[in-house]
Amino acid sequence: MSDVQHTPDAAVVDALLPELAELVVEAVNLDMPASEIEPDTPLYRDGLGLDSIDILEIALVVSKRYGLQIKAGDADNAKVFASLRALAGHIVTHRTA
């Protein structure tokens, strides 16, 4: 098995965005409808205003739902949680469920 990273299919990522937005809203009790989360808005700080605890909560829900590992302190986490679209791309590339 190779460690080659594949670029996720944009259509598959786009199809996952509404479901993922709902998960984010539920995981951190966000005070806005999932439909108002723009896919490219930063999740952390200035974007949606999430903090590290919120990101941890999202990582737990995503790990359970999609069967992938997101480890605290991973160097790639800044990229993975950069936006809803970035998170969806990571899920599409790495999920097992």
Secondary structure, DSSP 8 states (H G I E B T S, - for coil): ---------HHHHHHHHHHHHHHHHHHHT-SS-GGG--TTSBSBTTTT-B-HHHHHHHHHHHHHHHT----TT-TTHHHHTSBHHHHHHHHHHH---
